[in-house]
Amino acid sequence: MKSPSIGPNPPLNSFKIGCCAALSLSKRGKKVLLVDADLGAANLHTFLGIDGGKGALSSFLKDEISDISALISKTPFPNLDLISGAKDSLDVADVRNAQVTRLREALKKVEYDYAVLDIGPGTQANLLDMFLMGNEGIILSTPEPTTIENNYRFLKCLFLRKIKSIADSQEDGVLNSMLQKIFSDKWSQRVKTVSDIIEQLTALDFDQGRMLREDLCAQSISMIMNQTKREEDSLMGPSIQKACADYFGMDIGFLGSVGYEDCVSESVRTRRPLVTHYSASNAARSLESCLGQLMSRANRTQPVTIQF
């Protein structure tokens, strides 16, 4: 089973790209499980035109339900099923790392070609852990400076969270000790970027630095530029990609741009998904092209979870 993650979604007018991606995959004959992991603000069921589903994702996260398949609901669309968060408990946003790990292990066992997780915006540890669950992570941006700044901050927090996870997984504590030294007052002026962390670690211990770089680069992350209106908006994607390579020292794939169209807002308002009801639109075609780029990047021999 393949798992992409999509996030962080810009809070306004994202027209549920994660949902549209899941629908597009299902139209290609893939069996897809869509998971509404926008903790505390789940609404994919509304977008798909169905009720709140059988249960709540929070019930599984809190171990109130042992079998995640009990939460899976059918949708009106062939090959697409949904785990809804519509009935989540009010404290669902406070899930811990162990609960996220439980979700990851459960999704490895479900019988689907793809699991698509749609997560919300933010840099809380549980959201970062959910994003890191996926074989493929997709970040949605818009040309607005505020959204771009938020995405840089998200990526920085994401890579630092990944570094912490790698260090904590080593029983001998060697990497943790080295990282503490790098972040000490004596060294802090040398460390301005994620690339600096790897560079300083490599200077201390070549093997540890190489291992950390390889583990970070193994995290496949891509970006879609949404709601572009001018030619210069579309050109921002490659520029951000280059800036990420300089700052983070690793490739952030650019899948393409999706232009602004009135039918996008109409799709959300009428609860008629873009890729099924407005498939001839430029926005839908652009999104299909982005997904094609993603599928060509994915390792077809491995299960894929996509995080949006």
C-alpha positions in Angstrom: 0.0 0.0 0.0 1.3 3.4 -1.0 0.9 6.4 1.2 1.2 10.0 0.2 0.7 12.9 2.7 -0.6 16.3 1.8 0.0 19.3 3.9 0.2 21.9 5.2 -2.9 23.0 3.3 -3.3 26.8 2.9 -6.3 27.4 5.1 -8.3 29.3 2.4 -9.3 28.1 -1.0 -7.1 25.0 -1.1 -10.1 23.2 -2.8 -9.0 20.0 -1.1 -6.2 19.1 -3.3 -5.6 15.9 -1.2 -9.2 14.8 -1.9 -8.8 15.6 -5.6 -5.6 13.7 -5.8 -7.3 10.7 -4.2 -10.2 10.9 -6.7 -7.7 11.2 -9.6 -5.9 8.0 -8.4 -9.2 6.2 -8.0 -10.2 7.2 -11.6 -7.0 5.5 -12.8 -8.3 2.3 -11.3 -6.3 2.4 -8.1 -7.9 1.4 -4.8 -7.6 4.4 -2.6 -8.2 5.1 1.1 -8.6 8.8 1.9 -7.9 9.7 5.6 -9.1 13.0 6.9 -6.3 13.8 9.4 -7.0 17.5 9.6 -7.3 17.1 13.4 -10.1 19.2 14.8 -11.2 20.6 11.4 -12.1 17.6 9.4 -14.5 18.3 6.5 -13.6 15.9 3.6 -17.0 14.2 4.1 -18.8 17.4 3.2 -16.6 17.9 0.2 -17.5 14.4 -1.0 -21.2 14.9 -0.3 -21.6 12.2 2.3 -22.4 12.2 6.0 -19.9 11.9 8.9 -19.1 8.2 8.3 -19.1 5.2 10.6 -16.9 6.6 13.4 -14.1 9.0 14.1 -10.4 8.8 13.5 -9.9 9.9 17.1 -11.6 6.7 18.3 -8.7 4.7 16.8 -6.0 7.2 17.9 -7.3 6.9 21.5 -7.4 3.1 21.3 -11.2 3.1 21.7 -11.4 1.1 18.5 -8.8 -1.6 17.8 -9.5 -2.3 14.1 -9.1 0.8 11.8 -11.1 -0.9 9.1 -14.2 -0.4 11.3 -13.9 3.3 10.5 -13.8 2.9 6.7 -16.8 4.3 4.8 -17.7 3.9 1.2 -18.0 7.1 -1.0 -20.1 7.7 -4.1 -16.9 7.4 -6.1 -15.7 4.0 -7.3 -12.4 2.7 -5.8 -12.4 5.5 -3.1 -13.1 4.9 0.6 -12.9 7.4 3.4 -11.9 7.5 7.1 -13.6 10.6 8.3 -12.8 12.9 11.2 -16.2 14.5 11.3 -17.1 12.9 14.7 -13.6 13.4 16.3 -13.5 14.2 20.0 -12.8 17.8 20.9 -9.3 17.0 22.1 -8.2 15.1 19.0 -5.6 17.7 18.2 -3.7 16.6 21.3 -2.7 13.2 20.0 0.8 11.9 21.0 3.6 10.4 19.0 2.7 6.9 20.1 -0.8 7.3 18.7 0.5 8.6 15.4 2.8 5.5 15.3 -0.2 3.3 15.8 -1.9 4.9 12.9 1.1 4.4 10.7 1.3 0.7 11.5 -2.4 0.3 10.9 -2.2 1.9 7.5 0.5 -0.5 6.4 -2.0 -3.4 6.8 -5.0 -2.1 5.0 -5.6 -3.5 1.5 -5.4 -0.5 -0.7 -3.1 0.6 -3.5 -2.8 4.1 -1.9 -3.6 5.8 1.4 -3.9 9.6 1.1 -3.7 11.6 4.3 -5.0 15.1 4.3 -3.5 17.0 7.2 -4.0 20.5 8.4 -1.6 23.5 8.7 0.7 24.0 11.7 4.0 22.8 13.1 2.8 20.8 16.1 4.8 17.7 16.7 1.9 15.4 15.9 1.3 17.1 12.5 5.0 16.8 11.7 5.0 13.1 12.6 1.9 12.5 10.4 3.6 14.2 7.5 6.7 12.1 8.0 4.6 9.0 7.9 4.2 9.1 4.2 6.4 7.8 1.4 5.6 10.9 -0.4 4.9 14.3 1.2 3.3 17.1 -0.7 3.3 20.7 0.4 0.7 23.1 -1.0 1.7 26.7 -1.5 0.3 29.9 -3.0 2.2 32.9 -4.4 1.4 35.0 -1.3 4.5 35.8 0.8 2.8 34.8 4.0 2.1 31.3 2.7 5.6 30.9 1.4 7.0 32.0 4.7 4.8 29.6 6.6 6.0 26.7 4.3 9.6 27.5 4.9 8.9 27.5 8.7 7.1 24.2 8.3 10.0 22.6 6.4 12.5 23.8 8.9 10.4 22.3 11.8 9.9 19.1 9.8 13.6 18.5 9.2 14.5 19.3 12.8 11.8 16.9 13.9 13.2 14.3 11.5 16.7 14.9 12.9 15.4 14.5 16.5 13.6 11.2 15.5 16.8 9.8 14.0 18.9 10.8 17.0 16.4 9.4 19.5 16.4 6.1 17.6 20.1 5.5 18.2 20.5 3.6 21.5 24.1 4.7 22.1 23.2 8.4 22.2 26.3 9.4 20.1 24.3 11.5 17.6 22.3 13.2 20.3 25.6 14.2 22.1 27.1 15.6 18.9 23.9 17.6 18.1 23.9 19.1 21.6 27.5 20.2 21.0 26.6 21.7 17.7 23.7 23.7 19.3 25.9 24.8 22.3 26.7 28.5 22.7 30.2 28.0 21.4 29.0 26.6 18.1 25.6 28.3 17.7 26.9 31.1 15.5 28.1 28.6 12.9 24.7 27.0 12.6 22.1 29.0 10.6 20.5 26.5 8.4 19.8 22.7 8.3 22.7 22.4 5.8 24.9 23.9 8.5 23.9 21.2 11.0 24.9 18.5 8.6 28.1 20.3 7.7 29.1 20.7 11.3 28.1 17.1 12.2 30.2 15.8 9.3 33.2 17.8 10.6 32.8 16.1 13.9 32.1 12.6 12.6 32.1 11.9 8.9 30.0 8.7 9.1 27.4 10.3 11.4 27.1 13.3 9.0 26.8 11.0 6.0 24.2 8.9 7.7 22.1 11.9 8.7 22.2 13.4 5.2 21.1 10.1 3.6 18.2 9.7 6.1 17.0 13.2 5.5 17.3 12.9 1.7 15.3 9.7 1.8 12.3 11.7 2.9 10.6 12.5 -0.4 8.9 15.9 -0.4 7.3 17.8 -3.3 5.5 21.1 -3.7 2.5 22.3 -5.7 2.0 26.0 -6.3 -1.7 26.7 -6.1 -3.9 29.6 -7.2 -1.5 31.1 -9.7 -2.8 34.0 -11.6 0.2 35.5 -13.4 3.2 33.9 -15.2 5.5 35.1 -12.5 3.4 33.2 -9.9 4.2 29.9 -11.7 7.9 30.8 -11.8 8.0 31.0 -8.1 7.9 27.2 -7.7 11.4 26.6 -9.2 12.8 29.6 -7.3 11.5 28.2 -4.0 12.9 24.8 -5.0 16.4 26.3 -5.4 16.1 28.2 -2.1 15.2 25.0 -0.3 18.2 23.2 -1.8 20.5 26.0 -0.5 18.9 26.2 2.9 18.0 22.6 3.6 20.7 20.9 1.5 18.2 18.6 -0.2 15.9 18.5 -3.1 12.2 19.6 -2.7 10.5 18.4 -5.9 8.3 20.9 -7.8 5.3 19.1 -9.3 3.9 22.1 -11.0 1.3 24.9 -10.7 -2.5 25.0 -10.6 -4.0 28.2 -11.9 -6.9 30.1 -10.4 -10.3 29.5 -12.0 -13.8 30.4 -10.9 -14.8 26.7 -11.3 -12.5 26.0 -8.3 -14.6 28.0 -5.9 -17.8 26.7 -7.6 -16.5 23.1 -6.9 -16.1 23.8 -3.2 -19.4 25.7 -2.9 -21.5 23.0 -4.7 -19.5 20.1 -3.2 -18.7 18.7 -6.6 -15.0 17.7 -6.8 -13.0 19.5 -9.4 -11.4 16.4 -11.1 -14.8 14.7 -11.6 -17.2 17.5 -12.4 -14.9 20.1 -13.9 -12.4 17.7 -15.5 -12.0 19.8 -18.7 -10.9 22.9 -16.7 -7.3 24.0 -16.9 -7.1 23.7 -13.1 -8.1 20.0 -13.2 -5.8 19.3 -16.0 -2.9 21.0 -14.2 -3.6 19.0 -11.1 -3.7 15.7 -13.1 -0.3 16.7 -14.5 1.1 17.3 -11.0 -0.1 13.9 -9.9 1.5 12.3 -12.9 4.8 13.9 -11.9 4.3 12.5 -8.4 3.6 9.0 -9.6 6.7 9.0 -11.8 8.8 10.0 -8.7 7.3 7.3 -6.5 9.0 4.0 -6.1 6.6 1.6 -7.6 7.9 -1.4 -5.7 7.1 0.1 -2.3 3.8 0.8 -0.6 3.0 4.5 -0.9 1.3 6.7 1.6 0.8 10.3 0.3 0.5 13.1 2.9 -1.1 16.4 1.8 
